């Protein structure tokens, strides 16, 4: 990653065609997105990547 794109990692991490896919997987499993992310954070492949990214994004939310 070069300096030009260093500040835009979030835009690069979420592709427009994949928006909402992880939330839909969590809904099908019948759990919240946070619980689904915690359970699958150690998974390999795309599911694990999505879960770890969801956990990272959850840290950006304002508390309270």
N, C-alpha and C positions, 0 to 999 in steps of 0.2 A: 504494500500500500504506500503510495507516495504522499507527500505533504499536502497536495491539492485535495485529496479525497479523505484525509485523516478525520475531518470533522463531520463527514457525511456517512459514517459507518452504519447508522440506523437505516437510512434510505437504501443502502446497498444490501442490508441484511434482510429486508422485507420486500419481496417481489410482489407487484400488484396482483398477479394472477394467483398468489397464495394467501391473500388476505382472508382471514377468517377460517382457514382450514383447520388450524389447531383447535380453535374454539368449537368447531363442529365435531371434531373427534372427541373432545371432552364431553360435549352434550350427548353424543351417542353412547358414551360410557356411563352417563348418568351422574357425573361428578362435576365440581367446579373446575374452571381452568387452572386455578392455583393448585388444587389437589391433584389434578391430572399431570401437571408439570412436575410436581414434587415426586410423584410415583414413577414417572418415565424419564427423569433427568439423567439416569445412568444408562438408558437404552442406547443402542448403537443406531447408526443410520439417521435418516431424516427425522424420525420421531424424537430421538434423543436431542438432535440439534434444535428442533422446534421447542422442546420442553426447556432446554437450557436458555434459549432466547426468551421464552415467556417468563422465566424466573428473573432474568436480567431486566426485562421491561417492567416487571412488578416492582422492582427497587426504585424506579423512577417516579412512581405514583406518590402523590401527596398523601400524607397520613392525616386521618381525622377529617 
